[in-house]
Structures are given as C-alpha cells and as structure tokens.
C-alpha cells in the first residue's frame, strides 16, 4: 500500500469530489448551455423550461448511457502499465486532480465570455498535458488520442451534413409547399417518431447493460420502434391543440407552422439533453472515479472497476447547478449569434447533433457536443445560403476551440507540479 495514499487518502478524495463538482458545474455552464441554446434561441422553450428538461434528461443520459465514455476518460488515454503507476499511484492522483481543476478553470473563463468550448477537449488536453510532462510520452495511448482528435473533425462534419439534409427535407415537404400548415401537421409526427426511436435505441443498446439487462441489437430495434410510436402518439395529441391563426401569419408567413415545430423542439431538446448527458458527464466524473478507485483500494489501480452511483449523482447535480447559474451566457451565442434560428431550423440542428453524439457514445468515443452542435447549426445556416451565417462569431468560436487544448494542458502541468510539491 502506498504511504502517501494511506496518509492523505481522505484529503485526495475530498479534493477530487470538490474539483469533480467544479468541473461538472463547468460542463453545465458551458456544454449543457450549448445543448439547450438552440431550443432557447428558437424560442421553443424558455430558459426555466430548458433547465427543467436538462435536470431530467441530462441525468437520465448520464446514468443510463454514460458508462462507456467514462471508462475511456478514466483509463483509456493513459497506459497504466507503462506509466509505472503501480509503484507510485499518487502520481495518477495528482494528475487526475490537476486535470479536473485545470479543465474547470478554463471552462469558467470560457463560460464567463460566452465562448462555447469543448469540455471534452479541456479534460483530454489536461490529462495528456500532465502525462507527457509529469510522467513520460510513453504513458499516453496515442492511438486513442488520435482517434479522439479525428472525431473532433468528423463529428461536426457529420452533424452539419445531417442537419443540412434534415432541414432540406423540411423545406421540401413543408415550407416550400402550397399549404405549409397542413403539411406540418402531416409530417411532423414522423420527425417526432424519429426522435423517440433514436433515444430508445441508445438507451436500449448501451444503457441497460449498466442495470444488468442484456438484450440483443435486433430486440433493441423492435423495442425502439415501440418507444418511437409512443412518443409519436404523445406528439400528435400535443399537435391537436395548435390551430391555424391567419392573423399571426401576416407579419411572418410561417408563424403557425413554426408553432407546430415548437412542439417538435420540446422532443429534440429532450433528446439533445439525453445525448449530452450520456457523453459528457464522463468529462467530470471519469477522473473522479479514477481517484476514488485508487483511494478505496489503497493505491491499487484497476483499469476495470464498477462506477459507484454516488459519483454519477455528484456529476449530474453539478451539471444542473452549472446550467442554472451561468448557462444563459453560452446559450445566447449558440441560439442567437451564429445564425437566426426558428423552431424548424433549430429542430434540424438538434436532431442531427443528438444523433451524432448518440452514435459516438455507443462506440465509446468521447466526441465534443459543442463541435457537433455548432456543426449542425452551421449546416442549417448553409441550407439557407452562406449569407445567413455570422462569420465573425464563427471565427471567434473556432479560435476558442484551438486555444482550449493547450490552455487545459498548461494549467494541468502547473497544478501537477504544485500538488507533487505539496504532498511529496
């Protein structure tokens, strides 16, 4: 048993909980605000409603489908054998504490300025930073890092293309027809079915394993169709309350149609929150889980260990608090400043982003929800022509993305040597 771990174990655990909560707060203030920004920007939900949706669905996503990505963040990026942690496990503890604190501080700075940065970038940059400088370059599993880096380019492209075609289908089937309102009532239930099916699919394929239920892929598909149909029926009942009001359409030709899409956006907001929770809760709780595992075992690091429920709870609560306190700053950037969003455009962006994130979570690759959503919003903007996009804002966002990795790494290296100096 490591002497330092036995002496300072409880202090390390308390620090990990504190920094983990701080990091989860940053995820809520920055990333969840991205996920909800399109719904708020399109005026489909209010900020209060967005927070309520996030509370329920972020938590459900984190709890039911968040385990795979957590194991990647916890032990997939560093090679435990090569790093020599079995001899000095406290180095991994310092590193994970540094990563949480560094990423949390960078998210605090970004959220204050309303920059939608990637929490995934922040934490991975921080982990790679301390591992390269504090231990050795061999300690990093570079193949895993490169696959993650590739996903940062691929995910916004995929969601952008998907959003472009989803919105094009909306234009063709609904907006560019002689009777857009009737066609909206006719086709929107199919889009609602799609949202239900995708959420159902990821929960069944990935989530239920954590609860001890094992069902095959084909069984999951059948159940997901059932879930999609149930969600669709709920949507149809909600749509019945929306009537055509010609007076509303005088100033804006599609006002009544957009009210129909407003109902749909409630569903896509839920799916986006679920997708985000399943992918990004890992950023806050992965390092915390690693520290908790080392402290509880007295310095033995197991690459495979069960994820305690209290850690998921801590991450879920931190995310919700972050969204409720500072989320509005980043919401404004995503929802209003990139391109003008209406419910029909916002729905296309959210469905595309949620689908991309959900597929990535299923494969255990931590993609950036921010990149995916910004890619999707750009895709929707491009469907209306390049003039619909505010290129200045997009430039600032891209710049903040580039700075995120080195900022996370530099802060993490600084804290790593600080903790090593304090605890020995």
N, C-alpha and C positions, 0 to 999 in steps of 0.2 A: 504493500500500500504506500502511495506517495505521501511523504511527510507534509509537503505544502498543502496537498488536498485535504489531509486529515486535520491540519491546523486551521485552515481558512475555508474549509468546505462550505459552511453555512453562509459565510460572507459572500463567497462566489455565487452561491445560489440566489441570495437576496439581490446581489448586483445584476445577475442575469435576468431575474424577474423584472426588476426596475427598468433595465435597458431594453428588455424584450417588450415591455409595455410601451415604452417611449417610441420604439421602432414601429410597433403596431399602431400607435397614435399617428405616426408619420404616414403610414400606409393609408390610414383612414382619411387624413387631411389631404393627401395628395392623390393617391391612386383610386380610392373609392369615389372621390370627387370627380375624377375622370369618368368613371363608370356611370355616374349619375348625371354628369354635366349635360349630356345630350338630351336627356328627358327634361331637365330643368330648363335648358336653353330653348327647347321646342315648346315650352310652356304646357307640357303634357302632365307634369306633376309639380307641386310646389316644393320648396326646399324641405319643409317639415315632412311632407309625404315621402320625399326621397330618403330622408333619414330613417323613417319607419320601415320602408322597403328594404333598405340596406341592413337594418338591425336583424330582420328575419332571414333574408336570403343570403347575405354575406355569411352569417353564422352557419346556416344550413350547408352552404357550399364548402366552407372550411371544415366542418365536422364530417360531412358525408363523403366528400371527394378530395380533401386536401392532403391526404397522407402520402401519396406517391411523390409529389413535388417536394414535400418536406424532407423525405429521405434523401433526395438529390442535394438539397441545400445543406442538409445535416452532414452527409458523409460522402457525397458523390464528387465533390470538387477537390477534396484533399485526399491524397493517398495515405491512409493512416499508417500502413506498414513502412513506407519509405520515409515518412516524416519523423519516425522514431518517437511517436507519442507514447508507446508502451513504456519507455524508460522515463520520460518526463511529460506525463499527461497534463501538467499545469500549463505547458506552452499552448496546448489546444484551448484550454480555458481562457487564457489571456487573449488569444486570437479571436475567439468567438465573442467575448465581451467587447473587445475593441471594434469588431465588425458591427455589432449591434449599435454601439454608441456612435461610431463614425457615420453609419448609414442614417441613423436617427437625426443627427445634427444636420447632415446635408438635406434631408427631407424637410426639416424645419426651415432652413434657409430658402429652399425652393418653393415651399408652400406659402411662405410669407410674401414672396414675389409673384405668386400666381403662376409659376412655371410647372407645367405637367411633366415631371421627370419620371424615370422608371425606378420603382423601388427594387425591382429585380436587378437592374444594373448596379444600384447603390450597394446592395448587400454582397453581390458576387464580386464586384470591384474591391470591396473591403476585404473579403475572405482571401481573394487572390493576392492582394497587396501585402497582408501580414504574412501569408505563407511564403511568398517569394523572398521578402526581405528578412523576415524573422526566423524562417526555418531553412528552406532551400528551394530552388526552382523545381527540383525533382519531386517535391512534396505535392505539386499541383497536378491533377489529372487533366493534362492539356486537351486531350481528345474530347472530354466532357465540356471544357470551357469553349472550345471551338464550335461544338455543336450548338451551344447556347448562343454564342456570338452570331452564328449563321441564322439562328431563329429570330434574332433582332432585325435582320434584313428581310427574311422570308415572311415573318408574321404580319408586318404592316402591308407588304405587297399582297399577300393572300386576302387579308381582310379588305383592303382597298378595292381589289378586283371583284371580290364577292359583293361588297356594298354597291359598287358601280352597277353590277348586273341586277341586284335586287331592286335598286331604285329605278333602273331602266324598265324592269318588269312592271313596277308600279305606274310609271309613265304610260306604258303601252296598254296595260289592262284597265287603268282607272283614269289618270289625269288627262290623257290626250283623247278621251272618248267624248261622245255627244252627251252622255248622261253620267258624269263622274260620280255623283252621289249614289245612284242606284248600283253602279259597278263597284263602288267602295263597299257597300253593304254586302254585295255578292262575293267579292274576292277576299276581303279582309279576314273572314273566318278561316280561310285556307292558310293565310300567313300565321294566324294565331295557333293553328294546328301544328305548324312547323316549329314554332317556339316551344310548345309543350313537348313535342317529340324530342327535340334536341336536349332539353333539360332532363327529360325522362331517361334518355339514352345514357347520358354521362353519369347520372345518379346510379342507374342500374349496373352499368358496366364497371364503373370504378368504385362507387361509394359503398355499395352494400357489402363489399369484401371486409370493410372495417367493422361491420356489425355482425360478421360471421355468416352472412348469406352468400352462397356461391351459385350463381345461375349462368347458363351458357349465353353466348352472344345472340344466338337466334331467339332464345326465350326473352332476352332483354329487348330485342327489336319488337317482338309481339306486345310485350307489356308497354313499351314506349309509345306504340301506336294507340294503345288504350288510354294512356295518360294524355296524349295529344288530343284525342277525341273528347275527353272530359274537359280539358282546358278550352277546347273549341266551343263546346256547348255553353260553358260559362261566358265566353266572349260573345256568343250570339245573343244570350239573354241581356248582356250589358248594351249591346248594339241596338236592341229594340227600343231603348229609351231615347235614342238620338233621332230626331225628326229634321226634315229639311226646312230651314228657315230662310226664305228668299231674301229677307231684309239684310241678313248677315253677309250675303254674297255680293252686295252692291260694291263695297269697298275692296273686297278680296274675293275673286271668283270661286276659290276653292275652300272658303271658310267652313262650310258644312262638311265637306269631305275630310278636312283636316281634323274635325271633331271626331269623325269615325276613327281616324288614325290615332287620335289621342287615347282612345280605349286600347288600341293595339300596343301603344307605347308603354302602358302600365305593365303589360305582359313582358315586353322586351326589357324594360327596366329591371324586372324581377330576374329575368334570365341572365342579364349582364351582371347583376349583383351576385348571383349564384356562381357564375363562371369566374368572377373575380375572386370570390372567397375561396373557391377550390384551388386557384393557382397561387394567389399572392399572400395568403395567411402564412405560407411556408417561409416567406422572407423574414417575418418577425419571429416565428416560433422554431424554425429549424436550428439556428444557433443556440437558442434557449434550451431546446430538447437535448442538444449535444452536451451542454454544460450540466444539465440535470442528470443525464445518464452517467457522466464521469463522477460527479459528486456522490450519487447514490451508490455507485459500485466501488467507491474508494479509490478511483484512479484508473479503473479498467475501462477502456473504450470499446464498446461493442458496436460494430457498424450496423448491425440489425438489432434494434430494440423497440419494444412497444412504445407507442406515443401516449403518454399519460393524458387523460381527459382534461385535467386542470390546466395543462399548457394550452390546449385548443381553446379553452374557456377564456384564459387570460388574453390570448391573441384576438379572439372575437370581440371581447369587451373593449380592448384598446382601439381596435379599428373603428368601432361605432362612436367612441368618445372623440376620436380624431375628426371624423366626418362632421359630427355635431358642432365642434368648436371652430374649426378653421377651414372646413371643406368648401365653403362658399367662394373662396378666393380662386381656386383652380377651376371650379365649376364655371365661372364666368369666362375663363379663357377657352375652354373646350366648347361650351354651349353657345357662346355668342361671338367670339372674336375670330375664329378660323373662317367660318362661312355661315351665312344666315341659315338657321335650322328651323324647319317646320316639323310637325309630327311625322309626316310621310318620309321626310329626309332623315330625321333622327331615328325612326324605326329601322330604316335600311342600314344605317351605320351600326346601330346596336346589335341587330340580329347577326350581321356579318362578323362583328368583333366577338360577340359571345360564342358563335360557332367556332371561330378560330381558336379562342382561348380554351374552350371545352375540349376540342380535339387535342390540343397541346397538353393539357392536364392529363388526358387519357394516356399519353405516351410518356408522361413523367418529365417533359421538358419545361423548365420554367421560362415561359415567354413573358414579354412585358405587355401588360394590359394597356398601358399608356400608348405604346407604339402601335398596338393593334387597333385601338380606338381612333387615334389620330389618323392612321392609315385609312380607316373606314370613313371618317368624316371627310378626308381629302377625296376619297373615291366618290362619295355622294356629291361633293362640290364639283368635281371634274365632269360628272354626268350632266351638269348644267353649263359647262364651259369653264376654262381657266380663270376668266374674269370674276367668277363667283367666289374665288379664294383670296383671302388676305395674306399675300405672300410675306409681308413684313412679320406678321405674327408667326407664320410657319417657320421662317428663318430663325427667329428667337427660340422657338421650341427645339429645332434641330441643334442649335448651338448648346442649349442646356443639356441635351442628350449626350453630346460629345464630352462635355465637362464632367458629367456625372461619374463616369468610371474612374478617371484619375483623382477626382475630389474624394470619392469614397476610399480609394486605395491609400492616398496620402494621409488622411485623418486616421485611418485604421493603423497604419505603420506607427504613427506618432503615439497613439494610445497603447499599442502593443508594448513598445519600449517603456512607456510610463508605468504600466501595470507590472512589467517584469522587474522594473527598478523598485517599485513599492513592495511587492510580495517576495522578491528574491528569485 
